Amino acid sequence: CVWKYYSNSSKFGEKDVMYDTYSWYHHSLDDTTLIKSLPETFAGSAEFREKNMPKAQHEKQQIQGILEKVKSQMQKPKYNHPILIKGNALMHAHLTRQTDALSEEYKEDLNFMLQRSNSLIDAMISVCKHQEALKTAINCIQFGQYVTQACWTKGSTLMQLPHFTEHELKHVLDAKKGPKTIDTYIATPDEEKKGLKEMSEEQKGDVLKCCTLIPNITVETKIFVDDDEDDKIYEGDLMTVQVKFTRNNLEDGEKAGLVHAPHFPYPKQEAWWVILATKQGKVINIEKVKDPSKEVTHNIKFLAPAQGKYEFDLHVLSNAYFGIDQKMSVEVETMDPSELPEYKVHPDDEALDDEPTLFEEMLNHNIEEDSDDDDEDDSDDESQEEEGIKELSAAERKKMELQKRRKAAAGNDS
């Protein structure tokens, strides 16, 4: 019914996230929050409170069994509420790839959490942005990467490749020479890639295909002020830090598609988080760039700080893969605005001051209509008495009337 719709909709804020969830994130997140505590924070989202409330006595033993399997990679829980304990246990089962031990009911509960993870993690990042908690915002973005790939903090980036288990990983890492991370593995020629020896041809094809899907980007920056005559930036200017990143793994005209995430049960579009911050950790801008094009340009605008030399940190982080994020420095020098050349008004612009405004034109138009009516009432004899005087044109009469009005207005102001 209508009442139920409005009653439910009043509980939700941006990104269809419940207001209670935002309140919980504001309470739980600050600039000291570690990434290992984020599964518990995520589990406390209001969206899960009904679903994750244990409803039977046997669930206590089931949850305890999950905790026994994942506790070695789990931070000591801060809260002892049943909803948080269950949700935290389910998330760690996913992050450590031990979901096979879950019952069908608990697998459904986990999928319910994962289905809402994209919008909820985005909400966590927006709270960090509001709090200017740079490190925690980056932790939340990386938490989203781990959730997508079903990996955790101690896991190798190579575990994002299909068919890779601890056995294949050991084969790669034991090699004296060769790649140890996902980005260097992708850059290695196919015939030199380790860990594929015992795979079928189809499995090898899956790995090589995945290496073309995982983004390989280059990032460039440019700093400028719109419509400025020189390349200098002065205190108080609206400056732009332009970030351009190129997906080198795509052909011209090709667009990025869904991410490779075989352990994540829902489709997810590739995107990038762009963060600009000071060296002291003050957040200038955090934004998610969803453009799937090969070349993407993103502009960050803000007022130039006081005169001096500044160095900012630029972070470009994937929303789905870990181990491929980039960080670079952006240097800016701002000048004293008193060094700006004196502004001279162009003569054509000065002439515009004598032109009537739209309001004045409308007012004069009404005056002319009234004067035309008065002229029709005047006799021809009266007009002939002024025969020796040159008649003013309509434009001249309008200008004189405008000048009279401006003088009168000036007199009233004084």
Secondary structure, 3 states (H helix, E strand, C coil): CHHHHHHHHCCECHHHCEHHHHHHHHHHCCCCCCHHHHHHHHHCCHHHCCCCCCCCCHHHHHHHHHHHHHHHHCCCCCCCCHHHHHHHHHHHHHHCCCHHHCCHHHHHHHHHHHHCHHHHHHHHHHHHHHHCCHHHHHHHHHHHHHHHHCCCCCCCHHHHCCCCCHHHHHHHHCCCCCCCCHHHHHHCCHHHCCCCCCCCHHHHHHHHHHHHHCCCEEEEEEEEECCCCCCCEECCCEEEEEEEEEECCCCCCCCCCECCCCCCCCCCECCEEEEEEECCCCEEEEEEECCCCCEEEEEEEEECCCCEEEEEEEEEEECCCCCCCEEEEEEEEEECHHHCCCCCCCHHHHHHHHCCCHHHHHHHHHHHHHHHHHHHHCCHHHHHHCCCCCCCCHHHHHHHHHHHHHHHHHHHHC
